[in-house]
Amino acid sequence: MPTSPAQTTIYQRPAELLQQLIRFNTTNPPGNELACITYINTLLKEAGFQTTILASDPARPNLITCLRGSGNAPPLLLQGHVDVVTTEKQNWQQPPFAANEIDGYIWGRGALDMKGGVAMMIAALRRAKAENISLPGDVVLTVLSDEEAGSRLGAQFLVEQHPELFKDIRYAIGEFGGFSLHFGGKKFYAIQVLEKQICWLKATVRGPGGHASIPMHGGAAAKLGHVLQQLDKHRLPLHSTPILQQMIETMAVVIPAPLGSQMLQLLDPAQTQVVLNTLGAQKSLIEPLLYNTANVTIIRGGSKINVIPSEIIFEIDGRLLPGFSPQDMLDELHQLIGTDVELEVVRYDQGQAEPNMGFYDTLARILHEADPDSTPIPVLTPAVTDGRFFSRLGIQTYGFIPMTLPEDFNFLQTVHAADERIPVEAMEFGTQAIYKALQRNKA
């Protein structure tokens, strides 16, 4: 078990706090967040916080605490999870749970997603209490389990069973944004304001079965092959959402020509593909925000090598843009892959259709003050976060885990991957930014 740092100055050492959190192996499944949550609980109680532990599974608890403000603004929620994804079959340069500091980086699973963010929140909150600053509103810290496996034991449990804990909260700070990125020779900070929606499907193709010694044409396997080819070669229809337009227009203003003007052409269906093909590795930042997406992830069919299967079932990870419904996904897929495929929606997590931008300018200003040569931008994330559950209570989550990153550091390719790591400087930058956000909460 990690040793506790000196309690009186822990908020001054967010990188060291992150190291302590990484050393708890909270790989989900199974999670086992209890020891990590207990450690955080000890840090907070020793600093004078009153805490509440709530769990539907005792081994998978959630922690809630509050720092009282003046009441001149609604409460502000800080929410983050301490479970992490697997490191299995990944080739790491450093042990993923050793939390080694090497060349100015903390290495380990969860450094980016999202124990780094949780450490920033704890450090900022403890600093506010230690310095006895006057906050405009209460700050509610919620440390969650189970985000990486669907949030059933974490955010979903709290929202459905204990909504009173979040009464009057309008804004939250959480993942998945705040990090810097370089595009077209300019530096941006991505503040997440919306996320795509989960729309998972089960698909079935059928055909004649038989003995595998007899050639089979047009069977279930051939139909599966057609589906895979269509999804590989073609996209679903282009959709330009208001947040994407704002993001691209903000970037286009500061990116030098000719790329700046080309960015605006992304919103023209006749030019979208041409422009995407010019973006190289940065294409992955923009492409999933233009379309509903569908990727085949699991395939099941056949039970014997000498029997042609008459039925093949495969699962599709579908992601819907804000404001779209499962029926839109079904219609677009059938248009692309045909009606000979049976599609069934097995999970749909509805998200916000439009963001509440009331706290956005404040957060953007904090980042611009910290890094004047940068431009904050509102972004839509192709993934999902615990924010989708808090949105059911009318709470707008901003992805605001600020990290100033080197130009050659690709956040999206490092998170969940081998060699996940974060600069020590980024930990200090993010803690300071969150600390300022606590003070600038607005009515």
JOTADA-V956102 format. One record per pair of residues at least 12 apart in sequence whose ideal C-beta (glycine too) atoms are under 10 Angstrom apart, sorted by the first residue. I is the first residue (numbers start at 1). GAP is how many residues later the second one is. Records with the same first field share a line. If there is no record, write none. Layout:
BEGIN
I=GAP + GAP
END
This chain:
BEGIN
1=19 + 22 + 23 + 34 + 37 + 38
2=14 + 15 + 17 + 18 + 19 + 20 + 21 + 22 + 33 + 34 + 37 + 97
3=17 + 20
4=16 + 35 + 38 + 39 + 42
5=12 + 14 + 15 + 38
7=35 + 36 + 39 + 40 + 119
8=38 + 39 + 122
9=117 + 118 + 121
10=33 + 36 + 37 + 109 + 112 + 113 + 116 + 117 + 120
11=32 + 36 + 111 + 112 + 113 + 114 + 115 + 116 + 117 + 118 + 119 + 120 + 420 + 424
12=111 + 114 + 115 + 118 + 416 + 419
13=106 + 110 + 411 + 414 + 415 + 418
14=92 + 102 + 105 + 106 + 107 + 108 + 109 + 110 + 112 + 113 + 410 + 412 + 413 + 414 + 415 + 416 + 417 + 418 + 420
15=84 + 86 + 89 + 90 + 91 + 96 + 101 + 104 + 105 + 108 + 407 + 408 + 409 + 410 + 411 + 412 + 413 + 416
16=83 + 85 + 90 + 103 + 107 + 408 + 411
17=22 + 23 + 26 + 98 + 99 + 101 + 102 + 103 + 105 + 106 + 109 + 410 + 414
18=81 + 83 + 88 + 90 + 92 + 93 + 97 + 98 + 99 + 100 + 101 + 102 + 104 + 105 + 404 + 406 + 409
19=79 + 80 + 81 + 82 + 87 + 88 + 89 + 92 + 96 + 100 + 405 + 408
20=16 + 19 + 20 + 23 + 79 + 95 + 99
21=15 + 18 + 19 + 61 + 63 + 78 + 87 + 89 + 90 + 93 + 94 + 95 + 97 + 98 + 101 + 122
22=14 + 60 + 62 + 74 + 75 + 76 + 77 + 78 + 84 + 85 + 86 + 87 + 88 + 89 + 93 + 94 + 97 + 398 + 400
23=12 + 13 + 16 + 74 + 75 + 76 + 85 + 87 + 92
24=12 + 13 + 14 + 15 + 16 + 58 + 60 + 73 + 75 + 86 + 91
25=59 + 62 + 71 + 72 + 84 + 85
26=34 + 55 + 56 + 57 + 58 + 71 + 83 + 84 + 89 + 119 + 120 + 122
27=56 + 57 + 58 + 59 + 60 + 61 + 69 + 70 + 82 + 83 + 121
28=32 + 53 + 54 + 55 + 56 + 57 + 58 + 117 + 118 + 119 + 120 + 121 + 122 + 125 + 126
29=54 + 57 + 117 + 119 + 120
30=29 + 30 + 53 + 119
31=26 + 28 + 29 + 50 + 51 + 52 + 53 + 114 + 115 + 116 + 117 + 118 + 122 + 123
32=27 + 28 + 51 + 113
33=22 + 24 + 26 + 27 + 28 + 29 + 30 + 48 + 49 + 50 + 51 + 110 + 111 + 112 + 113 + 120 + 121
34=19 + 21 + 23 + 24 + 25 + 26 + 27 + 111
35=24
36=25 + 27 + 46 + 47 + 48 + 74 + 79 + 82 + 107 + 109
37=14 + 16 + 18 + 22 + 23 + 24 + 25 + 26 + 45 + 106 + 107 + 108
38=15 + 23 + 25
39=43
40=23 + 25 + 42 + 78 + 79 + 82 + 101 + 103
41=12 + 20 + 22 + 24 + 102
43=79 + 80 + 83
44=19 + 21 + 23 + 78 + 81 + 82 + 85 + 97 + 99
45=20
46=80
47=18 + 20 + 75 + 78 + 79 + 82 + 83
48=19 + 78 + 81 + 82
49=14 + 16 + 17 + 18 + 76 + 77 + 80 + 92
50=14 + 15 + 16
51=12 + 13 + 14 + 15 + 90 + 92
52=12 + 13 + 14 + 90 + 110 + 113
53=90
54=88 + 100 + 103 + 104 + 107 + 108 + 111
55=90 + 98 + 99 + 102 + 103
56=89 + 90 + 96 + 97 + 98 + 100 + 101 + 102 + 104 + 105
57=88 + 89 + 95 + 96 + 100
59=86 + 94
60=23 + 84 + 85 + 86 + 89 + 92 + 93 + 94 + 97
61=82 + 83 + 84 + 92 + 93
62=17 + 19 + 20 + 80 + 81 + 82 + 83 + 84 + 91 + 92 + 93 + 95 + 96 + 100 + 103
63=19 + 78 + 79 + 80 + 81 + 82
64=13 + 15 + 76 + 77 + 78 + 79 + 80 + 94 + 98 + 101 + 102
65=13 + 57 + 60 + 74 + 75 + 76 + 77 + 78
66=59 + 72 + 73 + 74 + 75 + 76 + 99
67=58 + 59 + 61 + 62 + 66 + 68 + 70 + 71 + 72 + 73 + 74 + 371
68=61 + 67 + 69 + 70 + 71
69=59 + 64 + 65 + 66 + 67 + 68 + 69 + 70 + 369 + 370 + 372
70=64 + 65 + 66 + 67 + 68
71=64 + 65 + 66 + 67 + 372
72=62 + 63 + 64 + 65 + 369 + 370 + 371
73=62 + 63 + 64 + 65 + 97 + 98 + 367 + 368 + 369 + 370
74=62 + 63 + 64 + 93 + 94 + 95 + 96 + 97 + 367 + 368 + 369
75=60 + 62 + 63 + 64 + 65 + 90 + 91 + 92 + 93 + 94 + 95 + 96 + 97 + 320 + 366
76=59 + 60 + 61 + 62 + 63 + 64 + 65 + 93 + 94 + 95 + 96 + 97 + 283 + 361 + 362 + 364 + 365 + 366
77=61 + 62 + 63 + 64 + 65 + 88 + 89 + 92 + 93 + 94 + 95 + 96 + 97 + 310 + 313 + 316 + 318 + 319 + 320
78=39 + 40 + 42 + 43 + 44 + 46 + 47 + 61 + 62 + 63 + 64 + 65 + 94 + 95 + 96 + 322 + 356 + 359 + 360
79=35 + 38 + 39 + 42 + 61 + 62 + 63 + 64 + 65 + 68 + 75 + 76 + 79 + 87 + 90 + 93 + 94 + 95 + 96 + 306 + 307 + 308 + 310 + 311 + 316 + 318
80=33 + 34 + 35 + 36 + 37 + 38 + 39 + 40 + 41 + 42 + 61 + 62 + 63 + 64 + 67 + 93 + 94 + 95 + 305 + 306 + 321
81=29 + 32 + 33 + 34 + 36 + 37 + 61 + 62 + 63 + 64 + 65 + 66 + 67 + 70 + 73 + 74 + 93 + 94 + 304 + 305
82=28 + 32 + 33 + 36 + 37 + 61 + 62 + 63 + 64 + 65 + 72
83=27 + 30 + 31 + 32 + 61 + 62 + 63 + 64 + 65 + 66 + 68 + 70 + 71
84=12 + 13 + 24 + 25 + 26 + 27 + 28 + 29 + 30 + 31 + 63 + 64 + 332 + 336
85=24 + 25 + 28 + 62 + 63 + 64 + 330 + 331 + 332 + 335
86=23 + 62 + 330
87=21 + 22 + 329 + 330 + 331 + 333
89=329
90=19 + 326 + 327 + 328 + 329 + 330
91=327 + 328
92=15 + 16 + 17 + 325 + 326 + 327 + 328
93=14 + 325 + 326 + 328
94=12 + 13 + 14 + 324 + 325 + 326 + 327
95=12 + 13 + 14
96=12 + 13 + 14 + 15 + 322 + 323 + 324
97=12 + 13
99=12 + 16 + 322
100=321
101=320 + 323
102=319
103=318 + 320 + 321
104=302 + 317 + 318 + 319 + 320 + 321 + 322
105=301 + 304 + 314 + 315 + 316 + 317 + 318 + 319 + 320 + 321
106=13 + 314 + 315 + 316 + 317 + 318 + 320 + 321
107=312 + 313 + 314 + 315
108=311 + 312 + 313 + 314
109=307 + 308 + 309 + 310 + 311 + 312
110=38 + 305 + 310 + 312
111=303 + 304 + 308 + 309 + 310 + 311 + 312 + 315 + 316
112=63 + 64 + 67 + 289 + 291 + 293 + 299 + 300 + 302 + 303 + 304 + 305 + 308 + 309 + 310 + 314
113=34 + 35 + 62 + 63 + 270 + 272 + 288 + 298 + 301 + 302 + 303 + 307 + 309
114=30 + 33 + 34 + 60 + 61 + 62 + 271 + 272 + 287 + 301
115=307
116=59 + 285 + 287 + 304 + 305 + 306 + 307 + 310 + 311 + 314 + 315
117=56 + 57 + 58 + 59 + 61 + 282 + 283 + 284 + 285 + 286 + 305 + 310 + 313 + 314 + 317
118=23 + 25 + 26 + 57 + 283
119=303 + 308 + 311 + 312
120=53 + 58 + 280 + 281 + 282 + 283 + 306 + 307 + 308 + 309 + 310 + 311 + 312 + 313 + 314 + 315
121=18 + 20 + 21 + 22 + 52 + 53 + 280 + 309 + 310 + 313 + 314 + 317
122=19 + 21 + 309 + 312
123=304 + 305 + 307 + 308 + 309 + 311 + 312
124=15 + 17 + 49 + 306 + 307 + 308 + 309 + 310 + 311 + 312 + 313 + 314 + 315
125=14 + 15 + 16 + 306 + 309 + 310 + 313
126=15 + 305
127=304 + 305 + 307 + 308 + 311
128=306 + 307 + 310 + 311
131=304
133=302 + 305 + 306
134=305
135=303 + 304 + 305 + 306
136=302 + 303 + 304 + 305 + 306 + 307
137=31 + 32 + 33 + 34 + 301 + 304 + 305 + 306
138=30 + 31 + 303
139=34 + 295 + 298 + 299 + 300 + 302
140=25 + 26 + 27 + 29 + 32
142=12 + 13 + 16 + 23 + 24 + 30 + 32 + 244 + 248
144=12 + 13 + 14 + 30 + 242 + 245
145=12
146=240
147=27 + 28 + 237 + 238 + 239 + 242
148=268
150=48 + 197 + 199 + 234
151=198 + 233 + 234 + 235 + 237 + 238
152=237
154=232 + 235
155=19 + 230 + 231 + 232 + 233 + 234 + 235 + 237
156=193 + 230 + 232 + 233 + 236
157=232
158=228 + 231 + 232 + 235
159=227 + 229 + 230 + 231 + 232 + 233 + 234 + 236
160=229 + 232
163=227 + 229 + 230
165=228
166=224 + 227 + 228 + 229
167=226
168=226
169=221 + 224 + 225 + 226 + 227
170=186 + 188 + 189 + 223 + 224 + 225 + 226 + 271 + 272 + 273
171=185 + 187 + 188 + 189 + 191 + 192 + 224 + 225 + 226 + 227 + 229 + 266 + 270 + 271
172=187 + 214 + 215 + 218 + 219 + 221 + 223 + 224 + 225 + 226 + 227 + 228
173=186 + 190 + 214 + 224 + 225 + 226 + 227 + 228 + 229 + 260 + 261 + 264 + 265 + 268
174=18 + 211 + 212 + 213 + 216 + 221 + 223 + 224 + 225 + 226 + 227
175=17 + 20 + 206 + 208 + 210 + 211 + 212 + 222 + 223 + 224 + 225 + 226 + 240
176=14 + 16 + 19 + 203 + 205 + 206 + 207 + 208 + 209 + 210 + 211 + 221 + 223 + 224 + 225 + 235 + 236 + 239
177=12 + 13 + 14 + 15 + 16 + 18 + 186 + 199 + 200 + 201 + 202 + 203 + 204 + 208 + 220 + 221 + 222 + 223 + 224 + 225 + 226 + 234
178=12 + 13 + 14 + 185 + 188 + 189 + 198 + 220 + 221 + 222 + 223 + 224 + 225 + 226 + 248 + 251 + 252 + 255 + 256
179=12 + 13 + 220 + 221 + 222 + 223 + 224 + 225 + 226 + 230 + 232 + 233 + 236 + 243 + 247 + 251
180=187 + 191 + 194 + 196 + 222 + 223 + 224 + 225 + 226 + 227 + 229 + 231 + 246 + 249
181=101 + 104 + 193 + 196 + 198 + 224 + 226 + 228 + 229 + 230 + 231
182=100 + 192 + 223 + 224 + 225 + 226 + 227 + 228
183=68 + 71 + 72 + 76 + 80 + 96 + 99 + 102 + 103 + 192 + 194
184=67 + 68 + 70 + 71 + 72 + 73 + 74 + 75 + 76 + 78 + 79 + 95 + 98
185=69 + 70 + 71 + 74 + 222
186=65 + 67 + 68 + 69 + 70 + 73 + 74 + 187 + 188 + 189
187=67 + 184 + 186 + 187 + 188 + 217 + 218 + 220
188=59 + 62 + 63 + 66 + 67 + 97 + 179 + 186 + 187 + 188 + 189 + 191
189=174 + 175 + 177 + 178 + 179 + 181 + 182 + 185 + 186 + 187 + 188 + 190 + 211 + 213 + 214 + 215 + 216 + 244
190=57 + 95 + 177 + 186 + 187 + 188 + 189 + 190 + 191 + 209 + 210 + 221 + 222
191=56 + 168 + 169 + 172 + 173 + 175 + 176 + 185 + 186 + 187 + 188 + 207 + 208 + 209 + 211
192=51 + 163 + 186 + 187 + 188 + 189 + 191 + 193 + 195 + 205 + 206 + 207 + 208 + 209
193=50 + 53 + 54 + 129 + 159 + 161 + 162 + 163 + 164 + 166 + 167 + 170 + 184 + 185 + 186 + 187 + 188 + 194 + 203 + 204 + 205 + 206 + 207
194=47 + 48 + 49 + 50 + 95 + 127 + 128 + 129 + 157 + 158 + 159 + 160 + 161 + 184 + 185 + 186 + 187 + 193 + 194 + 197 + 202 + 203 + 205
195=124 + 126 + 127 + 154 + 156 + 157 + 160 + 184 + 185 + 186 + 187 + 188 + 189 + 190 + 192 + 193 + 196 + 202 + 204
196=45 + 92 + 93 + 96 + 97 + 122 + 123 + 124 + 125 + 126 + 128 + 153 + 155 + 184 + 185 + 186 + 187 + 188 + 192
197=95 + 121 + 122 + 123 + 124 + 125 + 126 + 127 + 128 + 129 + 132 + 151 + 152 + 153 + 154 + 155 + 156 + 187 + 191
198=119 + 120 + 121 + 122 + 149 + 150 + 151 + 152 + 153 + 185 + 186 + 190
199=93 + 94 + 95 + 117 + 118 + 119 + 120 + 121 + 125 + 126 + 127 + 128 + 129 + 130 + 131 + 146 + 147 + 148 + 149 + 150 + 151
200=94 + 97 + 115 + 116 + 117 + 118 + 119 + 126 + 129 + 144 + 145 + 146 + 147 + 148 + 149
201=93 + 95 + 113 + 114 + 115 + 116 + 117 + 125 + 128 + 129 + 132 + 140 + 141 + 142 + 143 + 144 + 145 + 146 + 147
202=96 + 98 + 111 + 112 + 113 + 114 + 140 + 141 + 142 + 143 + 144 + 145
203=21 + 24 + 91 + 93 + 96 + 109 + 110 + 111 + 112 + 113 + 130 + 134 + 138 + 139 + 140 + 141
204=16 + 19 + 20 + 97 + 107 + 108 + 109 + 110 + 137 + 138 + 139 + 140
205=14 + 15 + 16 + 17 + 18 + 19 + 20 + 21 + 22 + 96 + 104 + 105 + 106 + 107 + 108 + 109 + 132 + 133 + 135 + 136 + 137
206=13 + 14 + 17 + 103 + 104 + 105 + 106 + 107 + 134 + 135 + 136
207=12 + 13 + 14 + 15 + 16 + 17 + 101 + 102 + 103 + 104 + 105 + 133
208=12 + 100 + 102
209=93 + 98 + 99 + 100 + 101 + 102
210=97 + 98 + 99 + 100
211=95 + 96 + 97
212=90 + 92 + 93 + 94 + 95 + 96 + 97
213=93 + 95
214=94
215=93
216=92 + 93
219=89 + 90 + 91 + 93
220=81 + 82 + 88 + 89 + 90 + 91 + 92 + 93
221=80 + 81 + 87 + 88 + 91
223=89 + 114 + 115 + 117 + 118
224=72 + 75 + 77 + 85 + 88 + 89 + 90 + 117
226=111 + 112 + 114 + 115
227=67 + 69 + 85 + 87 + 89 + 106 + 109 + 110 + 111 + 113 + 114
228=68 + 71 + 86 + 109
229=108
230=103 + 106 + 107 + 108 + 111
231=62 + 63 + 64 + 65 + 85 + 102 + 105 + 106
232=63 + 64
233=103
234=102 + 103
235=37 + 38 + 41 + 52 + 53 + 55 + 56 + 57 + 58 + 59 + 97 + 101
236=54 + 55 + 56 + 57 + 58 + 82 + 84 + 85 + 92 + 93 + 95 + 96 + 97 + 99 + 100
237=32 + 53 + 54 + 55 + 91 + 94 + 95 + 98 + 99
238=28 + 29 + 30 + 31 + 32 + 34 + 35 + 52 + 53 + 54
239=30 + 50 + 51 + 52 + 53 + 81 + 82 + 83 + 84 + 85 + 89 + 93
240=26 + 27 + 28 + 29 + 32 + 49 + 50 + 81
241=48 + 49 + 80 + 81 + 82 + 83 + 112 + 113 + 139
242=80 + 81 + 112 + 113 + 136 + 138
243=46 + 78 + 79 + 111 + 112 + 114 + 134 + 135 + 136 + 137
244=22 + 23 + 42 + 45 + 46 + 77 + 78 + 134 + 135 + 136
245=19 + 21 + 22
246=109 + 111 + 131 + 132 + 133 + 134
247=16 + 38 + 39 + 42 + 130 + 131 + 132 + 133
248=15 + 16 + 17 + 18 + 19 + 38 + 41 + 42 + 129
249=14 + 15 + 18 + 128
250=13 + 114 + 125 + 126 + 127 + 128
251=12 + 13 + 15 + 35 + 124 + 126
252=12 + 13 + 14 + 15
253=122
254=120 + 121 + 123
255=120
258=20
259=16 + 19 + 20
262=12 + 13 + 16 + 17
263=12 + 16 + 23
265=13
266=13 + 20 + 21 + 23 + 24
267=23
269=21
272=14 + 15 + 18 + 19
273=14 + 17
276=14
281=129 + 131 + 132
282=128 + 130
284=98 + 126 + 128 + 129
285=94 + 97 + 125 + 126 + 127
287=95
288=31 + 33 + 92 + 93 + 94 + 95
289=32 + 90 + 91 + 92 + 93
290=31
291=28 + 30 + 41 + 91
292=26 + 27 + 28 + 29 + 32 + 36 + 37 + 40 + 41
293=23 + 24 + 25 + 26 + 27 + 28 + 36 + 89
294=22 + 23 + 24 + 25 + 26 + 35 + 38 + 39 + 42 + 43 + 49
295=20 + 21 + 22 + 23 + 24
296=18 + 19 + 20 + 21
297=17 + 18 + 19 + 20
298=15 + 16 + 17 + 18 + 19
299=13 + 14 + 15 + 16
300=12 + 13 + 14 + 15
301=12 + 13
311=31
313=29 + 31
314=27
315=31
316=13 + 17 + 21 + 25 + 27 + 29 + 30
317=30
318=12 + 14 + 15 + 25 + 27 + 29 + 30
319=62 + 63 + 64 + 65
320=12 + 28 + 29 + 30 + 31
321=30 + 32 + 59 + 61
322=28 + 29 + 30 + 31 + 32 + 33 + 58
323=28 + 29 + 30 + 31
324=27 + 29
325=20 + 23 + 25
326=17 + 19 + 21 + 22 + 24
327=18
329=14 + 16 + 19
330=13 + 14 + 15
349=35 + 39 + 40
350=38 + 41 + 42
351=33 + 34 + 36 + 37 + 38 + 40 + 41
352=35 + 36 + 39 + 40 + 42 + 43 + 44 + 45
353=38
354=42
355=23 + 25 + 36 + 41 + 42 + 43
356=35 + 38 + 39 + 40 + 41 + 42
357=21 + 39 + 41
358=38 + 84 + 85
359=37 + 39 + 41 + 78 + 81 + 82 + 83
360=16 + 18 + 36 + 38 + 40
361=15 + 81
362=36 + 74 + 75 + 78 + 79 + 80
363=13 + 15 + 35 + 36 + 37 + 39 + 70 + 71 + 73 + 74 + 77
364=12 + 13 + 14 + 34 + 36
365=71 + 75
366=34 + 36 + 66 + 67 + 68 + 69 + 70 + 71 + 73 + 74
367=33 + 35 + 37 + 62 + 66 + 69 + 70
369=64 + 67
370=32 + 34 + 59 + 60 + 62 + 63 + 66
371=31 + 33 + 58 + 62
374=30
376=24 + 26
378=20 + 21
379=20
380=19
381=18 + 31
382=30
383=29 + 32 + 33
385=12 + 14
387=12
398=39
400=30 + 33 + 34 + 37
401=21 + 25 + 29 + 32 + 33
402=24 + 25 + 27 + 28 + 29 + 30 + 31 + 32 + 34 + 35
403=19 + 20 + 22 + 23 + 24 + 26 + 27 + 30
404=19 + 21 + 22 + 24 + 25 + 26 + 29
405=17 + 18 + 20 + 21 + 24
406=17 + 19 + 20
409=12 + 13 + 14 + 17
END
